[in-house]
Amino acid sequence: MPEAAIAVASLEKLFPPARSGWRAFLQPFEKPSVVALAGISFEVRPGEALALLGANGAGKSTLLKILATLLLPTHGHAQIAGHDAVLDPRAVRRQIGYHAGSDLGFYARLTGRQNLRFFGRLNHLSDAASAQRIALLSEQFHLGEALDRQLRTLSSGTVQRLSLARALLHQPHVLLLDEPTRSLDAIAASEFRRFLKSEVLSRGDTSLLFASHTLPEVEMLADRVAVIDAGRLVTCDTPAALKRTTNAASLEDAFMRLTGRSPHLTGEGTPE
Amino acid sequence: MTRSLRELWAFFWRDLSIARTYRTVFVLEALEALFGVAMFFYVARFVDSPQLRNALPQGGGYFAFSLIGFVFLDYLNAAMDTFDRSLEEARDSGTLEHLLVTQTSLPVILAGSAIYPFAVTTLRIAVYVAWGALFFGFPLRGANWLAVAAVLLATLLAFSGLGILSASYLLLFKRGNPAKWFLLGVSSVAGGMLFPISVLPDWLQIVARLNPVTYALDAMRAALLGGADVQAVWRPLIVLLIFSAVLLPLSMAVFSWALRRTKTTGTLMHR
């Protein structure tokens, strides 16, 4: 059986409580007590796409940041292609492409191309390979002339597309995308999903873990869906199985029922 | 090695490309340097006397002495500030996370962020000295440039350690630069920047002798004004290199620890 692309076992993350005033000075040394992840376990197989579905603050971004080596877990293990995110972060970083879900993260006075080339160099792409990949991704993401304009002159949707291009630039085996289509218009979002499905996931050697609030996106891209609520993994199954087991007509309905937000389950209002 | 050099070049190229979008800054800074040099020249003319010349280690007048002290302070400032400023900019622009998920190692990211600012500061020093030599008779003829370069490099290494320690503090506590405050504060009095340490009371002279800035300045003045070669300035060079050998690994360890701490507390991107 092939090694899991992503393996998460009993993963817990606690943060110190937020402080203000002079107490904020002590925060780096505070005992962590706020639960963000409470013992999550799952695996993503090579070539598989897994969606993280959960309300704001459920722990999706925390989970992605741990896998991207930007946060350290309190307990448990997170591995990418067999490499532990805590013990061997550099090996993990060789495998991943990360998109943080915001339109920050670029140098405002550099052009899109200069930004991509810089991050390509830090990911050990030769200039020739970088230029080739930038040309391809520019075509796929319709970056066009935006590529040669300074970042500060671009719309947030265009910067978001650049950020996705950056995550894919060095052809990583594992993609970690936090709300990849958040700032995109409907057409750009649809084209991105189509590109991801037909050009990246179809190759079979790239695994995808992404957080999203856009349910059609989840249904289109995800082989399985992990429903997270208050730091706990509620369930992890295919979209069809989730609907079937909750007797729901849609994924949205299934999600609401699984997280106890549905009037049907909470007893509020009229059952469907 | 080649890979690290390529990564370092990427950082230099990034900062140069950004700087090129602010072209007038170079011209304005060069003009500012000219006014600064003129000010030192006229202050020196006002205070210069035979007694003062005798008190200066290399002779050559107060203008040359004070100008070297001043530009050296600029260098020290850069070494102490660069890491802080790079970290702050990366945090505020959101690029910090994206730098840290690349395949480039932390020491290369830190060193890379400092190369361009150090190069610019070195250029600025050259501009100051050039204005001084061109218009105000700064004595350059006897300078030993190899020794000057060796002293600058040793100084850079020695004070970069303090700069990285300062960045570790910033990473954890988000504001402030106590190492810079302490070093520049002490050095402005007990470092021999604008007056020789021989005028200080005995106990402050002891403090000055414990301060690496004193050694760096002594060596710089000896190389630039006295024409001393590398062999002649080996003592201060060794002191600076010992300082670097202790501080650089220590500061890297502290920075790595601070980074781990922020990854534990989730405050990496907090301001």
Interface residues (C-beta under 8 A of the other chain):
Chain A: F15 P16 F25 Q27 P28 E30 P32 A36 T62 A68 T69 L70 L71 L72 T74 R90 R93 R94 I96 Y98 A100 S102 L104 G105 F106 Y107 A108 R109 L110 Q114 F118 F119 R121 L122 N123 H124 Q150 R166
Chain B: R3 R6 E7 W9 A10 W13 R14 S17 I18 T21 Y22 S93 G94 T95 E97 H98 L99 L100 V101 T102 Q103 T104 S105 L172 F173 R260 R261 T262 K263 T264 T265 G266 T267 L268
